[in-house]
Amino acid sequence: MGKEVKKDYENACNAYLKLFCEKHGYDYDADCWVSDDVGGIACVSDLFVDMVTIRTDIDMDAPEEEFVKWYDYSVRLRCLGVDGTPNFKSWLKGCPRKTEAEIAKIEALHEKVRQAKELLEDAIKERSEDEDS
């Protein structure tokens, strides 16, 4: 019984994945589940997408372009260390989002931190070299 349920689940996950790939123009491959964990995270067209997002996209019949907008927004903020990016379902329902101006401000601050870190590392290296001489 357990093996049948597991097989049904995997078939359903692969069916969702196939619909998702067809909708967005990605090549479908049932072997794209990360670590062969069907229903976990799939790697499609160099994007990593979890099953919840795939189901949301299909079940809510999300506009095709919204997935890419949400994915890019989320990756951009995560790269800046911003926690709490919305899940796709919340995005589709119009949750609050950072404006382009707010994101640009975070990016500018992130760059200042990067530069300060570089200056600190240079100063430490210079001091270390002075002590060695």
Secondary structure, 3 states (H helix, E strand, C coil): CHHHHHHHHHHHHHHHHHHHHHHHCCCCCHHHEHHHCCCCEEEECCEEEEHHHHHHHHHCCCCHHHHHHHHHHHHHHHHCCCCCCCCHHHHHCCCCCCCHHHHHHHHHHHHHHHHHHHHHHHHHHHHHHHHHC
